[in-house]
């Protein structure tokens, strides 16, 4: 498989699936302002997915569009991180997941602005503006709830303990990452980890949360092996296009 295509496709899948999950809070968030904020962040991810999947389709050179890649692939053909597809849970879980992924994206897109792929660099230049807001917003909530009441702290700690095992996949390099790093397309994932850990550990300590001990990393998403919830997510997301192929608004 075209490794350049695969590298961009993975990022597009991360953005698309995470945006789909975040959108599930629309109309269900704890209060109106947060409902709007979460929906806007979800739209940022979906917009990023559109740019990345369009670019991936161009790199593939098989004529597939962003819609083809989003709505006409089966579960095993998606290569997103598992952390992106996990159910939203309670609001503490969603916010914890968002902060950990936002911090990862902040360092990823900061570096991608210097990518040898000029299109990817341009996408990163837009994405970093959104991500800077995302990580500030989710990080503020981590502190407010972690260092809040006994109940809010318990929920945040439970969320952190539950999701922590999925973070190792963010930094696991394979031949696609090695190719991207060698060609100057993207950074070595290992190089992102120290910056991510510095920011995340500092934030969690400020929030009076206990950093989990090292756990066995949970992975498989980038090989097309997903959690049992992925099929239901895709069924909902792809329903209209699958029911009415080629439908245009």
N, C-alpha and C positions, 0 to 999 in steps of 0.2 A: 504494500500500500504506500502511496505517496506520503512520506513522513511530514512534509510541510503542511499538506492538507490535513493530516491527522492531528497535528499540533494545534492548528487553528480551530478545527472541528471540536476538539475537547473543550476549549475555552468557550466556544459557542454553546455547547451542551451544558456546561456549568451555569452559564448565564440564563439560558432558557429554563432549565429545570428549577433553579433557585427562584427565578422570577415567578414561575407557575406556583410554587409553594407559597411564596410571600403573598401572592394575590388572593390566596384563600382567606386571608384576614380581612379582606375588603368587606365592610359592613359588619364585622364581628370584633373589631379591636376594642380595647377597654374604654376609650373615649374618642370623641370626634377628631380632635387634632392628631392623635396617634393613628387613627384610621386613615386619614389623608396622607400622613407621612409614610406609613407602611405601603400604601398603594402607590405613592410616587416612587418609592425606592424599587418596588416591584417593576414598575414601568421602565425605570432606568436599566434594570437587568434585561428586560425583554427587548428594549431598544438596542442594547449592546449585543444581545444574541442575534438580532437581525443583521447588524453590520458584520459580525464575525461569521455567521453562516453564509451570508452573501459572498464574503471573501473566500470562505472555504469552498463554496461551489465553483468559484472562478479558478481556484488552484486545482481542483479535481479535474476540470476540463471534460466533464461528462454531461454538461447542460442542466445540472440540478440547481434549482433555485433555493432561496432561504425557506420557502414554504415546503418544498419537497423534503428538505433535510429535517425540518421541524416536525412535519405531520405524516410523512410517508416512510419513516423508518420504524422498525420493530425494536423491542426492548434491548436485544443483544447488540443492536447497532448504535446504541447510545453509549458515550464514553465519559460521562460526567463523574465527578467525585461522589461517593456515596453520601457524604454529609449534606449534599445539596438536595437529595431526594427524600431525606427523612421526613416523616409527618411533622406538622407544625407543633403538635403537643400543646402545652399551655404557653402563655405569653413569655414566661421566663425562658422556656426552651428555645422559642423562636429568637428572642433577643440574644441569648448566648450563642446560638448557632451563627446568627448574623454577625456578631462582633468578631468571632474567631475567623470567619470567612472574609469579612470586610478587612481585617488586619492583613490577611494573606493577599487579598486583591490590591491593597494599597501598595505593598512592596513589589508585587508582580507588575502592575501597570506603571509604576514609577520607572522600572527598568525597561519595560517594553517600549517606552517612548524613544529609546535609542536602538530599536530593532533594525536590522538590515532589511527587513520587509517594510517598505515605506507605507503600505496600506495599514499594516498592523500597528506601526508606530503612530499613525494618524488616529486610529481607533483608540489606542492607549492614551493619547493626549486628551481626548474627550472623556474617556472613562475615568481618568485619574481625578478630574474635577468632581465627578459624581461620587467616586469612592472616598475622596477626602471628606465629603459631607457624611457619607454613610458610616465611616468608621468613627467619626466624632459623635454622631447621634447614638449609635449602638453602644459605644464606649461610655457615654454619659449615663445611659440606662443601666449598664453593668454596675457602675458605682452607686447610683441612686438606689437600686434595689438590693445590691449586695451589702451595702452599708446602711440599709434602711431598717425595717422592722425585723423581728425574729422570723416572721412568716416569709417575708420577701427574701431574706437571706437564705433561708432553708430551700426555697424554691430555686434560687439561682445556683446554690451549691449542688442541688440534685441535678439540675440541667447540665452544669459543667461536668459532673461525674459521668453523666449519661453520654455526652457527646464527645468527650475527650479522646476516646479511642479511635474516633474517625479522623482526627487531625493529622495523624502520621501519613495518610495517603496524600496529603497536600504536598509533601516534600519527597516522595518516592520517585526517583528517576528511572526511566527505562530507555530503550533505544530511540524512541521518538524525542524524548527530552534531550538525550545526548546529541542527536542530530541537530536539533534546534539550537542548542548551546554552541556546538561546533561551527555552525553557519552564521552565528550572530543573530539568529531570529528571536531567541528568547533566552532568559537566564537559566543557569543551572539551579534546579529546585533546592539543592542542598545549600546554596548560597543565600536563599531567602530565609532559611529556618532561623538563623541566629538573630536576624533583625526582627522577625516575627515573634520569637520567644522573648526578646528584650521588651518589646512593646506590650505583649500579652501578659507576661508575668508581672510587669509593673502595674498594669491596669487591675489585674486580679488581686494583687496585694493591697492596692488602694481600696478596692471594694471589700476588703477583709474576707476574701474567699480563699479556701485552701486549694493550692495547685495539686491536682491528682498525681499519684505516683505513676511512674512509667508503666504503661499497659501494652498488651499485645495489639499492634495496629490492625485495624479492620480495613480491608481494601478489596478491590475487585472491580470497581466501577469503570476504571479506565481500560479494563479488558472486556467490558460488556457484561460483567457479572454483577447483578444488582440485588437490592433487598426485595422482599416480597411486596413492598408497597409501590414499586416502580410501575408495574403493569397497570394498576388502578389509576395512577397519575396520568399515564399516557392515554389510557382509554378515555378519560375525561378531556384531556387536552386535544386529542386528535379526533374526537367524535364527529365534529361537523365536516371536516375535510374527508374523513373516511366514508361518511354517509352520503356526501354529495361531492364526488371527486371533481376537481377542477373548478369548484365554485369560486366566483369572483363577487366582491361586494358591489 
